[in-house]
Amino acid sequence: MNEIKVFSPASIANLSCGYDILGVCLDNIGDEITVRKTKKKGVVIKKVSGQKLSTDISLNVAGVSATALLNETKVNCGFEIEIHKGIKPGSGIGSSAASSAGSVFAINKLIGEPYTNKELIKFAMYGEMAASGSKHADNVAAVLLGGFTFVRNSIENDYFKLNTPIEIAFTVIHPKIELKTKDSRAVVKDKVLLKNMIEQSANLGAFISGLYTEDYDLIGRSLKDVIIEPLRSVLIPKFEKIKSVSINSGALGCGISGSGPSVFAMCKGVTTAINVGNAMKKIYDKLDLDYDVHISCVNDIGIKILKTN
Amino acid sequence: MNEIKVFSPASIANLSCGYDILGVCLDNIGDEITVRKTKKKGVVIKKVSGQKLSTDISLNVAGVSATALLNETKVNCGFEIEIHKGIKPGSGIGSSAASSAGSVFAINKLIGEPYTNKELIKFAMYGEMAASGSKHADNVAAVLLGGFTFVRNSIENDYFKLNTPIEIAFTVIHPKIELKTKDSRAVVKDKVLLKNMIEQSANLGAFISGLYTEDYDLIGRSLKDVIIEPLRSVLIPKFEKIKSVSINSGALGCGISGSGPSVFAMCKGVTTAINVGNAMKKIYDKLDLDYDVHISCVNDIGIKILKTN
């Protein structure tokens, strides 16, 4: 195989109760990444379309993660990468994760798969580090493993897949405002009340249990964030209103996607997800605020191969 | 039915990663509680054996929980209770929970079961309140539901049972020192670092996942407490040594049972649990410290009926 084209999907991190821990892989929004073997060693980003991003391999996350992989693995060729961004950077649905994970997934296939997808997470995290200054694994784990994913300990490379109840569907609305990750991080405090920790972790544990027992009501009751959301939601236009119309339209729960500004609703069934999306749109239409809405089932596979040569 | 005798078991709360959330029901240690209908209304505690405890219904937790139940349920008779304590109060394995839950379980049976076992938790919590000053549900939920149990929210009466991997066995060592719940609570701080919260709740979520997937290694890796144990363990003689010999003898994990002073080890298989118990004993033998050791499988049923009349 000399060339591979993959679809590397968007993802939602945190999922209200699992800050820095939970992630889920989406289905029909993502980046298309083509990687080709070259005689000349090293990594080159030949082209980026869809969004204005650097082709410098030390600045583009796909190059950063690819370099991390190739620093550990000796190969006798180089790679050129073409990226078509389907995800807007800074939207809060794992734009950097899709590119970071997509390039290492593709290169791994081209060199005979010396790594499992789980092992690729550590390389993809270098891309996350370059994008946001922190080596978080929640988005890249979701993209590389598919489904709902859990980061137990990224230093120990301890990640795993959870069960995916078949009817889960997501609505994501992306209000087109600029929300810098820096600002979104700045509002998070470094200490929490023990009683809030107990409430939050009880919700996380109950959410996990609900995924395994496919108890949609329990999943809904547990999709709460008493720690980060109250601080971050003030940065998102009409967050409380978006949340209340989502719940009233049948969503199991609603929260901030990653560090925002996108807001997700988790629903039972695609029809509900579409209704929730329509209700969300009305809120931003009234404000004359531009937005994108995505409806997605859970992508239980992760990155998909589109073409090989 | 005019009389019922039940076996109300010991339990372990917290289980390292689930402070105020997780519990597990033990098998072969507990209180025996006999409840008899009487013509005269009200609750009387006729006898307590095994331990020196009050027979005043406002001081004995079995009377407190029974009174709470009867305040909500009108019945045309009274009840007399006999308690044989098999669990030492203050040992950290749910002595008050066994008595609180046992009396309401027995009365509920005698009056035709108007409540589910889950609904009885709220009455049993009054006993816990009387014993420790806090209405915690982790032990009583384990006793009334059996198996591994989860307290999502005790104000919303949201409790449920988790899966029990069949090979799990527990070792519990109770060093006979006086550790007042008050002192054990006093060392707990009301704020925690966000990074510790993330680590702790990641372990809780991973533990829950491990129970469902019956992944004993994951269960072992997740049985950690970075928040409460470092503060409380200093009150328990040779805690670190007990823990290290347990792990070296094959335990999956080891931690403080409830608020202590008992220490539990979670093992795969009864043989390992026995070996761990023997290793623990040696530590306290060297100190000339008196102790009890219990080996128990998980009791997946909870309270058991011994006799009815």
Interface residues (C-beta under 8 A of the other chain):
Chain A: G18 Y19 D20 I21 L22 F150 V151 R152 N153 E156 D158 F160 L162 N163 V188 K189 D190 K191 V192 L193 L194 K195 M197 I198 E199 Q200 S201 A202 N203 L204 G205 A206 F207 I208 S209 Y212 T213 L218 R221 S222 I227
Chain B: G18 Y19 D20 I21 L22 F150 V151 R152 N153 E156 D158 F160 L162 N163 V188 K189 D190 K191 V192 L193 L194 K195 M197 I198 E199 Q200 S201 A202 N203 L204 G205 A206 I208 S209 Y212 T213 L218 R221 S222 I227
